[in-house]
Amino acid sequence: MPKNLANSEGSVMLLTMMFILIITVMGLIATQTSVFEIKIAENARRYNEEFAGAEAALNEAIANFRNQTTVGSYDMANVLNDTKYSDYRNAVYINDSPQTFPEQQTSIARIEIRRIVKPPTSLDCSDTGVDKDCDICDLSEQANTVPSLSHRYYAGSIDKRRFAVTATAYKRNSTTPSATWVQKGISLPAEQDKDVL
C-alpha cells in the first residue's frame, strides 16, 4: 500500500470546512426566515393601521352624517332628501375623510355614502362622467354591493330610511385606496330632513 494513502493528515481540515459550510447554510436559512417574518409583521402593522384609519373615518362620518362638507356635485342634501332628489343614482356622497395621517396632509380614508335601495336594473357605466344615470358607478365596488333593501321601511310607529356608509382606507402617504374597508348601515326617520332641505 502506498505510504501517502495511509496518512490521515488534512482530514481535520476537511471536517472543519464541511462544518463551516453546514453552519453557513443554517445561517442563510435563519436569515431568510427572519426576513420573511419581518415582512409578515410589516404587513400586519400596515393592515392594522389601515383598518384603524378606515374605522375612525367611518365613525367620524356617522357622527357628522348630516354635516358632511359639500364637494363639487356631492352634497348630503341629495342623499338625505329623497322627496326632492328621488333618483337614488344622484343620491351619492363621496369625499376624503377630514382625518389625516400623523405628520402628513393626506387623508386616511375615502368616505362614500349612499341610499340603500333595490336598483331597478343593472347599471351600464360605459359613459361615466357624461351620463348622469351612471353617477352611482363613481362608487367603489364595496360601496355598490350593499344589501338590496327597500330604502323606506316602517319601523314601529315611524317610517325610516336606510343609508350605507363605506370608508376605504388609503395607503400611507398616498391617495391610492388600499384593500381595507369598513361599512355600516344606518337608519333615519323618513321625514326628518324633508322640510329642512
C-alpha positions, 0 to 999 in steps of 0.5 A, a space after each residue: 500500500 502506498 505510504 501517502 494513502 495511509 496518512 490521515 493528515 488534512 482530514 481535520 481540515 476537511 471536517 472543519 470546512 464541511 462544518 463551516 459550510 453546514 453552519 453557513 447554510 443554517 445561517 442563510 436559512 435563519 436569515 431568510 426566515 427572519 426576513 420573511 417574518 419581518 415582512 409578515 409583521 410589516 404587513 400586519 402593522 400596515 393592515 392594522 393601521 389601515 383598518 384603524 384609519 378606515 374605522 375612525 373615518 367611518 365613525 367620524 362620518 356617522 357622527 357628522 352624517 348630516 354635516 358632511 362638507 359639500 364637494 363639487 356635485 356631492 352634497 348630503 342634501 341629495 342623499 338625505 332628501 329623497 322627496 326632492 332628489 328621488 333618483 337614488 343614482 344622484 343620491 351619492 356622497 363621496 369625499 376624503 375623510 377630514 382625518 389625516 395621517 400623523 405628520 402628513 396632509 393626506 387623508 386616511 380614508 375615502 368616505 362614500 355614502 349612499 341610499 340603500 335601495 333595490 336598483 331597478 336594473 343593472 347599471 351600464 357605466 360605459 359613459 361615466 362622467 357624461 351620463 348622469 344615470 351612471 353617477 352611482 358607478 363613481 362608487 367603489 365596488 364595496 360601496 355598490 354591493 350593499 344589501 338590496 333593501 327597500 330604502 323606506 321601511 316602517 319601523 314601529 310607529 315611524 317610517 325610516 330610511 336606510 343609508 350605507 356608509 363605506 370608508 376605504 382606507 388609503 395607503 400611507 402617504 398616498 391617495 391610492 385606496 388600499 384593500 381595507 374597508 369598513 361599512 355600516 348601515 344606518 337608519 333615519 326617520 323618513 321625514 326628518 330632513 324633508 322640510 329642512 332641505 
